[in-house]
């Protein structure tokens, strides 16, 4: 029941950018290089169960202490498929 419109942008050098995310929606802002996302060791999947049975699988991306999951990981996976179809 929700509509999401992802926006992909080149912000230039990030040290020159000041971001002010909504603290009710965003816990922390961090960056992950594209080449890091494309490395197999930084990609994974989480399998969910419901009522004791396998239900669905979602992508997960790892970067140091960070884990990108949920809708953000789905959008990231779809973006990688578009940007780097031969590598992802």
Beta strands, then each sheet from edge to edge (+ up, - down):
strand 1: 43-50
strand 2: 53-63
strand 3: 66-68
sheet 1: 1+ 2- 3+
end
